[in-house]
Each structure stands twice: as C-alpha cells, then as structure tokens.
C-alpha cells in the first residue's frame, strides 16, 4: 500500500487493486462518494461516517480524521484495530494538537500520519520525533510496528 499526502486534508491511497482518494473529494476507484455510508470495490471496504473515513484493505485498517474529537467508549470500540491513522493537527481547519494527541492515544494506532497547515513543531516535539518528511509511505502489513507507535511525516505533493 502507498499513501501520498496531496496537501490540506487530501490523501491518495494506492492498494493492490484500487486507488482511493480521501479529503475534500472522496473516491474509491471510479466511484465518487458524496454521502455517508459503506462502500466496497475491488477488495477495498470503506465507511464514511460523521467526519471520519475508515478504509479496510490488505488486512489493514486506515482511518482519516480531519477534525478529531475525544471519543466516547462506543466510538472508540467502532474504531478499534486502526493500523494507520491520518489525523489533522495544529488547529485551524484541523484538530488542536493537544486534542489530536489525546485522540491518538485513545485509538493507539501503529502508525500516525499528521495532516497540517502550519504548526507541525508542537506535535513533533510532543511525539519526540524530527520533522524530516518523505514523499510517500509505502508499506505492507508486515512493515507495521508491533509495539511502538511510528509517526510518519509526509511532504505535501
């Protein structure tokens, strides 16, 4: 699987069989998605609900949250098993960093990929990582960390 950040809240996720676009516009292959619901195409399952998008493909679960809020127990249960979390940080159109960190700790994904406009430093300082970005994140299920959470900073393309 390959995740590319297109800037703002927009990502492209390439699976073995489909290209998924999430953010301002959502698509699963050729299927344009404009309403909440469950979708499936080419072995990729997607659920769009209330500001969150979940994608299941290649035995991995990816979640996208632009403006996250602290989750209730039932919301957290629905999001259990998230492998990769794409989350807005830094405030403004995105989640305030402190709240984003709280949501990240609630979900406890294996990999976190932040989307941001300006304030990346407060997030990377809290996570104890450098801000060196990469153009894409290419991975398989076996590449995901078993214990420690990994933060991947992507450069907007």
NORPE-V887327 format. One record per backbone hydrogen bond with DSSP energy under -0.5 kcal/mol. NH is the residue of the N-H (numbers start at 1). CO is the residue of the C=O. Records with the same first field share a line. If there is no record, write none. Layout:
# NORPE-V887327
NH=CO ; CO
This chain:
# NORPE-V887327
2=14
3=137
4=12
6=4 ; 10
7=10
10=7
11=22
12=4
13=20
14=2 ; 12
15=13 ; 18
20=13 ; 18
21=27
22=11
26=33
27=21
28=31
29=19 ; 27
31=28
32=30
33=26
34=32
37=48
39=46
41=44
44=41
45=43 ; 56
46=39
47=54
48=37
49=47 ; 52
52=49
53=64
54=47
55=62
56=45
57=55 ; 60
60=57
62=55
63=84
64=53
65=86
66=51
68=66
76=72
77=73
78=74
79=75
80=77
82=79
83=61
84=61
85=111
86=63 ; 84
87=85 ; 113
88=65
89=115
91=95
94=91
95=66
100=96
101=97
102=98
103=99
104=100
105=101
106=102
107=103
108=104
110=83
111=83
112=150
113=85
115=87
120=118
124=120
125=121
126=122
127=123
128=124
129=124
134=153
137=3
138=136
139=1
143=140
144=140 ; 141
150=110
152=112 ; 150
153=151
154=152
155=134
157=5
